[in-house]
Amino acid sequence: MIQKIKCLQRVLPVTAMALLTGAMLQLAGCSTPMPTRAPVVDRSTGNAVTASKPSVDAPVFAPIDSKPLPNLMNSQHAGKPGYYTVKPGDTVMQIGRNTSQNWRDIVKWNNLESANQIEVGQVLRVVPLDGNGAATKPPGAAATAPTITPLPSLPPAPASASASAAPEDDIPWMWPSSGTLISGYDEVKSKGLKIAGKLGDPVYASADGRVVYAGSGLRGYGNLVILKHNETYLTAYAHNQTLLVKEDQTVRKGQRIADMGSSDADKVMLHFEVRRNGKPVDPAKYLPVR
């Protein structure tokens, strides 16, 4: 650079030479490499750590969803006898009715805050625990397990053995009302009998049993009484005006349990159902001919 400047001094005027020299020196300064950043020393280890520029495109993490998980207390028992997995549209009262249990017991056994605190997929215990902390045999177990019949190659069971199972079905039924029949059993429209009557007419227990439900919590049934007769059969008495029995009360066949009414119905009548292992059946097949 100095040699070039001396050469140019011989041929250029002083003023032009001064301007050129300044320009060349300025260009030379611009070509000087930028000093590197001094390393940062981690004084706790003595090792040099190169500082890095934070990324401007670092992802922003959304806050963790704080919504509580469903109650999974009995999830390990899903599908086992004595437990029920909640499906869309289920209510605790309906589950209690279909499993022949008091809905209040189901709330207690599952530590529910209220009967409305259930979620789809939640596993509920629907039988009490035995002394060892295991679920007892659920009532009406035949509703969830196939009926075991003798193999064709085996001889028929002796009469004494078959007679032992007869009491479950050998119930002396009676009509729950003396009114005329409005409509019979229909698997789609009406899963029971509709019996006409006047407001306040007596409604009778169709057989000996225990009251497992008495209230108005099931939509479409109005004031409802459900009786449990044994591990197989339930009967339901709907649309009553007044209920005359309470839950857990023992009743006798022919006992007046309610007054006929029109609660949740368009006219005075009794809706009567018989349920075998939790499933509706035609009551006319069980009631005496009249």
Buried (B, 14 or more C-beta within 10 A) or exposed (E): EEEEEEEBEEEBEEEEBEEBBEEBEEEEEEEEEEEEEEEEEEEEEEEEEEEEEEEEEEEEEEEEEEEEEBBEBBEEBEEEBBBBBBEEEBBBBBBBBBBBBBBBBBBEBBEBEEBEEBEEBBBBBBBEEEEEEEBEEBBBEBBBEEEEEEEEEEEEEEEEEEEEEEEBEEBEBBBBBEBEBBBEBEEEEBBBBBBBBEEEBBBBBBBBBBBBBBBBBBEEBBBBBBBBBBBBBBBBBBBBBEBBBEBEBEBEBBBEBBBBBBBBBEEBBBBBBBBBBBEBBBBEEBBEEE
